């Protein structure tokens, strides 16, 4: 028979460990959110206003906008975790918040694939790229990417919502039912679960990953045939892009697939449900890493960012110095005015005293006469 005191101690230790893990996860989410928002806002500000519009800058602007959406929604996910996986912001915002995550998933994957294809075409078809690779064409491609991503996000908006488990527990998860449907057979629910899971897996992960690997493999092969030596920075960037994309999104898609193909009550299903928030965190991490990989690896852009930050600091300091100088000049003018007024007052007093003495002398003379 187990000792009750020992059971209480072990349960309290387990609770303390879970609390420490939750605090660490919440802190990590807050850190990711802060870094991601600052990074992407910085990129949008610098590339959008201080960099000449080009094909690369258009790719980077769209990627930063997508990543900013994801990192801006991360604080609400952090709040959800901080409240014990309880959603308190309503059904509509649950759908909007989840849709921002899935929209970034599709846009980010499609953009990374498009950027890889763009670099591949520049190397494999340089004449075509010179003639047809224009800002207008890339802008239309980005518009098409966003339109497709919105289209693929609609089912996740429809089948997402706030689910009340108990009086103090509300989840923001899948409902797998359309508005107006009150009961659905298990087979239809399972079909919808599998359709959403495999649509994400193939469209947002496997297809972009295949395009990225194929594009950089083709570029490497063509450069090798030409006898061109690949720069170490290019190889490092390719490896970093592939590795970060896989590490950030593979856990999420694997966990979702396990959750879909297993039945409730199985250990694998329980593991998937517990690991899903952590896997989603790694998906958010991709929005933090993208600026580092695609933007801060460019020395010219880093110089522009440093120059822009320096210009901002100089402007702020110049405004502060101007304000300080204005205050000092105002203080000096006030002091000068006071001195002049005092001098005028003293002179007037002396003159008045002189007039009085003269009047006294004249009165004395008249009295003597």
C-alpha positions as CSV (number, residue, x, y, z in Angstrom):
1,X,0.0,0.0,0.0
2,X,1.4,3.4,-1.0
3,X,2.2,5.9,1.6
4,X,-0.2,8.8,1.4
5,X,2.4,11.3,2.5
6,X,4.7,10.1,-0.2
7,X,1.9,10.4,-2.8
8,X,1.2,14.0,-1.7
9,X,4.9,14.9,-1.9
10,X,5.2,13.3,-5.4
11,X,2.0,15.0,-6.7
12,X,3.2,18.4,-5.3
13,X,6.6,17.9,-7.0
14,X,4.9,17.0,-10.3
15,X,2.7,20.1,-10.0
16,X,5.7,22.3,-9.3
17,X,7.5,20.8,-12.3
18,X,4.5,21.4,-14.6
19,X,4.3,25.0,-13.3
20,X,8.0,25.6,-14.0
21,X,7.5,24.2,-17.5
22,X,4.5,26.4,-18.1
23,X,6.4,29.5,-16.9
24,X,9.3,28.7,-19.1
25,X,7.0,28.1,-22.1
26,X,5.2,31.4,-21.5
27,X,8.4,33.3,-21.1
28,X,9.7,31.7,-24.4
29,X,6.6,32.7,-26.2
30,X,6.9,36.3,-25.0
31,X,10.5,36.4,-26.1
32,X,9.7,35.1,-29.5
33,X,6.9,37.5,-29.9
34,X,9.0,40.5,-28.9
35,X,12.0,39.6,-31.1
36,X,9.8,38.7,-34.1
37,X,7.7,41.9,-34.0
38,X,10.8,44.1,-33.6
39,X,12.6,42.3,-36.4
40,X,9.8,42.4,-38.9
41,X,8.8,46.0,-38.2
42,X,12.4,47.0,-38.6
43,X,12.6,45.2,-42.0
44,X,9.3,46.7,-43.2
45,X,10.4,50.2,-42.2
46,X,13.9,50.0,-43.7
47,X,13.2,47.9,-46.8
48,X,9.9,49.7,-47.4
49,X,11.2,53.3,-47.1
50,X,15.0,53.2,-47.4
51,X,15.7,50.6,-50.0
52,X,15.2,51.0,-53.8
53,X,12.3,48.8,-55.0
54,X,13.6,45.6,-56.6
55,X,12.7,41.9,-57.0
56,X,14.5,40.9,-53.8
57,X,13.0,43.7,-51.8
58,X,9.5,42.8,-52.9
59,X,10.0,39.2,-51.8
60,X,11.4,40.3,-48.4
61,X,8.6,42.8,-47.8
62,X,5.9,40.2,-48.3
63,X,7.8,37.6,-46.2
64,X,8.2,40.2,-43.4
65,X,4.5,41.1,-43.6
66,X,3.5,37.5,-43.3
67,X,5.9,36.9,-40.4
68,X,4.6,40.0,-38.7
69,X,1.1,38.7,-38.7
70,X,2.2,35.5,-37.0
71,X,4.4,37.1,-34.4
72,X,1.6,39.7,-33.7
73,X,-0.8,36.9,-33.0
74,X,1.6,35.1,-30.7
75,X,0.9,37.2,-27.6
76,X,-2.7,36.0,-27.7
77,X,-1.5,32.4,-27.9
78,X,0.8,33.1,-24.9
79,X,-2.2,34.5,-23.0
80,X,-4.1,31.3,-23.9
81,X,-1.3,29.2,-22.4
82,X,-0.9,31.5,-19.3
83,X,-4.6,30.9,-18.5
84,X,-4.2,27.2,-18.4
85,X,-5.1,26.5,-22.1
86,X,-8.4,28.4,-21.6
87,X,-9.6,30.8,-24.3
88,X,-11.3,33.9,-23.0
89,X,-11.4,36.2,-26.0
90,X,-14.6,34.9,-27.7
91,X,-15.5,32.6,-30.6
92,X,-14.9,35.1,-33.4
93,X,-11.5,36.2,-32.3
94,X,-10.6,32.5,-31.8
95,X,-11.3,32.0,-35.5
96,X,-9.4,35.1,-36.5
97,X,-6.4,34.3,-34.3
98,X,-6.2,30.8,-35.7
99,X,-6.6,32.0,-39.3
100,X,-3.6,34.3,-38.9
101,X,-1.5,31.3,-37.9
102,X,-2.6,29.2,-40.8
103,X,-2.4,32.2,-43.3
104,X,1.2,32.7,-42.3
105,X,1.9,28.9,-42.6
106,X,0.7,29.0,-46.3
107,X,2.1,32.4,-47.2
108,X,5.5,31.6,-45.6
109,X,5.8,28.2,-47.3
110,X,4.7,29.6,-50.7
111,X,7.0,32.6,-50.5
112,X,10.1,30.5,-49.5
113,X,9.4,28.2,-52.4
114,X,8.9,31.2,-54.8
115,X,12.2,32.8,-53.6
116,X,14.0,29.6,-54.2
117,X,12.5,29.2,-57.7
118,X,13.4,32.8,-58.5
119,X,17.1,32.2,-57.6
120,X,17.0,29.0,-59.6
121,X,15.7,30.8,-62.7
122,X,18.3,33.6,-62.4
123,X,21.0,30.9,-62.6
124,X,19.4,28.5,-65.1
125,X,17.6,31.0,-67.3
126,X,19.6,34.3,-67.1
127,X,18.3,35.7,-70.4
128,X,14.7,35.0,-69.5
129,X,15.3,36.5,-66.1
130,X,16.9,39.6,-67.6
131,X,13.9,40.2,-69.9
132,X,10.9,39.1,-67.8
133,X,11.9,39.2,-64.2
134,X,10.4,42.5,-63.3
135,X,9.0,44.1,-60.2
136,X,5.5,44.0,-61.7
137,X,5.7,40.3,-62.4
138,X,7.0,39.5,-58.9
139,X,4.2,41.8,-57.4
140,X,1.6,39.8,-59.3
141,X,3.1,36.5,-58.1
142,X,3.0,37.8,-54.5
143,X,-0.6,38.8,-54.9
144,X,-1.4,35.3,-56.2
145,X,0.4,33.7,-53.3
146,X,-1.7,35.8,-50.8
147,X,-4.9,35.0,-52.6
148,X,-4.2,31.2,-52.6
149,X,-3.2,31.4,-49.0
150,X,-6.4,33.1,-48.0
151,X,-8.4,30.6,-50.1
152,X,-6.7,27.7,-48.3
153,X,-7.2,29.3,-44.9
154,X,-11.0,29.6,-45.3
155,X,-11.7,26.0,-44.2
156,X,-9.6,26.5,-41.1
157,X,-11.6,29.6,-40.3
158,X,-14.9,27.7,-40.8
159,X,-14.0,24.7,-38.7
160,X,-12.4,26.6,-35.9
161,X,-14.0,27.9,-32.8
162,X,-14.3,28.2,-29.0
163,X,-15.3,24.9,-27.4
164,X,-16.6,25.0,-23.8
165,X,-15.4,22.0,-21.9
166,X,-16.5,23.1,-18.4
167,X,-17.4,26.3,-16.5
168,X,-13.7,27.3,-16.3
169,X,-12.3,25.6,-19.4
170,X,-12.7,26.8,-23.0
171,X,-10.6,25.6,-25.8
172,X,-9.8,27.3,-29.1
173,X,-9.7,24.3,-31.4
174,X,-11.5,22.5,-34.3
175,X,-15.2,21.9,-34.3
176,X,-15.3,20.0,-37.6
177,X,-18.9,21.1,-38.1
178,X,-20.5,23.7,-40.3
179,X,-22.7,26.5,-39.0
180,X,-26.2,25.1,-38.5
181,X,-25.0,21.5,-38.1
182,X,-25.8,20.0,-34.7
183,X,-24.8,16.4,-35.2
184,X,-22.5,14.7,-37.6
185,X,-21.5,11.1,-38.0
186,X,-18.1,10.1,-36.9
187,X,-17.1,9.1,-40.4
188,X,-17.8,12.7,-41.7
189,X,-15.8,14.2,-38.8
190,X,-12.9,11.9,-39.5
191,X,-12.9,12.8,-43.2
192,X,-12.8,16.5,-42.4
193,X,-10.0,16.0,-39.9
194,X,-7.9,14.1,-42.4
195,X,-8.7,16.5,-45.2
196,X,-7.5,19.5,-43.2
197,X,-4.4,17.7,-41.8
198,X,-3.2,16.3,-45.2
199,X,-4.0,19.6,-47.0
200,X,-1.7,21.4,-44.6
201,X,0.9,18.7,-44.8
202,X,1.2,18.6,-48.6
203,X,0.4,22.3,-49.5
204,X,2.2,24.1,-46.7
205,X,5.1,21.8,-46.0
206,X,6.0,19.0,-48.4
207,X,5.4,20.9,-51.6
208,X,7.4,24.0,-50.6
209,X,10.1,21.8,-49.1
210,X,10.4,19.9,-52.3
211,X,10.6,23.1,-54.4
212,X,13.2,24.6,-52.1
213,X,15.4,21.4,-52.2
214,X,15.0,21.0,-56.0
215,X,15.8,24.7,-56.7
216,X,19.0,24.8,-54.7
217,X,20.1,21.4,-56.0
218,X,19.6,22.7,-59.5
219,X,21.5,25.9,-58.8
220,X,24.3,23.9,-57.2
221,X,24.5,21.5,-60.2
222,X,24.5,24.2,-62.8
223,X,27.3,26.2,-60.9
224,X,29.3,23.0,-60.6
225,X,29.0,22.3,-64.4
226,X,30.1,25.9,-65.2
227,X,33.1,25.4,-62.9
228,X,31.9,28.3,-60.7
229,X,32.9,28.1,-57.1
230,X,30.1,28.4,-54.7
231,X,30.5,31.0,-52.0
232,X,30.5,29.8,-48.5
233,X,27.8,32.3,-47.6
234,X,25.5,30.8,-50.3
235,X,26.0,27.2,-49.0
236,X,25.5,28.3,-45.5
237,X,22.3,30.1,-46.4
238,X,20.9,27.1,-48.3
239,X,21.6,24.7,-45.5
240,X,20.1,27.2,-42.9
241,X,17.0,27.7,-44.9
242,X,16.2,24.0,-45.4
243,X,17.2,23.1,-41.8
244,X,15.1,25.9,-40.2
245,X,12.1,25.2,-42.4
246,X,12.2,21.5,-41.5
247,X,12.9,21.9,-37.8
248,X,10.2,24.6,-37.4
249,X,7.3,23.0,-39.3
250,X,8.0,19.3,-39.3
251,X,7.1,18.7,-35.6
252,X,3.8,20.5,-36.1
253,X,2.8,18.5,-39.1
254,X,3.9,15.2,-37.6
255,X,2.0,15.8,-34.4
256,X,-1.1,16.8,-36.3
257,X,-0.9,13.7,-38.4
258,X,-0.5,11.5,-35.3
259,X,-3.5,13.3,-33.7
260,X,-5.6,12.6,-36.8
261,X,-4.8,9.0,-37.5
262,X,-5.0,7.8,-33.9
263,X,-8.1,7.2,-31.8
264,X,-9.0,8.9,-28.6
265,X,-7.8,7.0,-25.6
266,X,-4.6,5.8,-27.2
267,X,-1.3,6.8,-25.7
268,X,-0.2,8.3,-29.1
269,X,-3.3,10.5,-29.3
270,X,-2.7,11.7,-25.7
271,X,0.9,12.4,-26.5
272,X,-0.1,14.4,-29.6
273,X,-2.5,16.5,-27.7
274,X,0.0,17.4,-25.1
275,X,2.8,18.1,-27.6
276,X,0.7,20.2,-30.0
277,X,1.2,23.6,-28.3
278,X,5.0,23.0,-28.2
279,X,5.0,22.0,-31.9
280,X,2.9,25.2,-32.7
281,X,5.6,27.2,-30.9
282,X,8.2,25.9,-33.3
283,X,6.0,26.9,-36.2
284,X,6.0,30.5,-34.8
285,X,9.7,30.3,-34.4
286,X,10.1,30.2,-38.2
287,X,8.7,33.7,-38.4
288,X,11.5,34.8,-36.1
289,X,14.3,33.0,-38.0
290,X,13.2,34.1,-41.5
291,X,14.4,37.7,-41.1
292,X,17.7,36.5,-39.8
293,X,18.3,34.1,-42.7
294,X,17.0,36.1,-45.6
295,X,17.7,39.7,-44.5
296,X,20.4,40.0,-41.9
297,X,22.6,37.6,-43.9
298,X,22.8,40.4,-46.5
299,X,25.7,42.8,-45.6
300,X,24.3,45.7,-47.7
301,X,20.9,45.5,-46.0
302,X,22.6,45.3,-42.6
303,X,24.5,48.5,-43.5
304,X,21.2,50.2,-44.5
305,X,19.6,49.1,-41.3
306,X,22.5,50.4,-39.2
307,X,22.5,53.6,-41.2
308,X,18.7,54.0,-40.7
309,X,18.9,53.4,-37.0
310,X,21.8,55.8,-36.8
311,X,19.8,58.4,-38.7
312,X,16.9,57.9,-36.4
313,X,19.1,58.3,-33.3
314,X,20.8,61.3,-34.8
315,X,17.4,62.9,-35.5
316,X,16.2,62.1,-31.9
317,X,19.5,63.5,-30.5
318,X,19.3,66.6,-32.7
319,X,15.7,67.3,-31.6
320,X,16.8,66.9,-28.0
321,X,19.8,69.2,-28.5
322,X,17.7,71.7,-30.3
323,X,15.1,71.6,-27.5
324,X,17.9,72.0,-24.9
325,X,19.5,74.9,-26.9
326,X,16.1,76.5,-27.2
327,X,15.5,76.2,-23.5
328,X,18.9,77.6,-22.7
329,X,18.4,80.5,-25.1
330,X,15.0,81.2,-23.6
331,X,16.5,81.1,-20.1
332,X,19.3,83.5,-21.2
333,X,16.9,85.9,-22.8
334,X,14.7,85.9,-19.7
335,X,17.8,86.6,-17.5
336,X,18.9,89.3,-19.8
337,X,15.5,90.9,-19.8
338,X,15.4,90.8,-16.0
339,X,18.8,92.4,-15.8
340,X,17.8,95.1,-18.3
341,X,14.6,95.7,-16.4
342,X,16.5,95.9,-13.1
343,X,19.0,98.4,-14.6
344,X,16.2,100.5,-15.9
345,X,14.4,100.4,-12.6
346,X,17.5,101.4,-10.7
347,X,18.2,104.2,-13.2
348,X,14.6,105.5,-12.9
349,X,14.9,105.3,-9.1
350,X,18.1,107.4,-9.2
351,X,16.6,109.9,-11.5
352,X,13.6,110.1,-9.3
353,X,15.8,110.7,-6.3
354,X,17.7,113.3,-8.1
355,X,14.6,115.2,-9.1
356,X,13.4,115.0,-5.5
357,X,16.7,116.5,-4.2
358,X,16.5,119.3,-6.8
359,X,12.9,120.1,-5.7
360,X,14.0,120.2,-2.1
361,X,16.9,122.6,-2.9
362,X,14.6,124.9,-4.8
363,X,12.1,124.9,-2.0
364,X,14.9,125.7,0.4
365,X,16.1,128.7,-1.7
366,X,12.6,130.1,-1.9
367,X,12.2,129.8,1.8
368,X,15.5,131.7,2.3
369,X,14.5,134.4,0.0
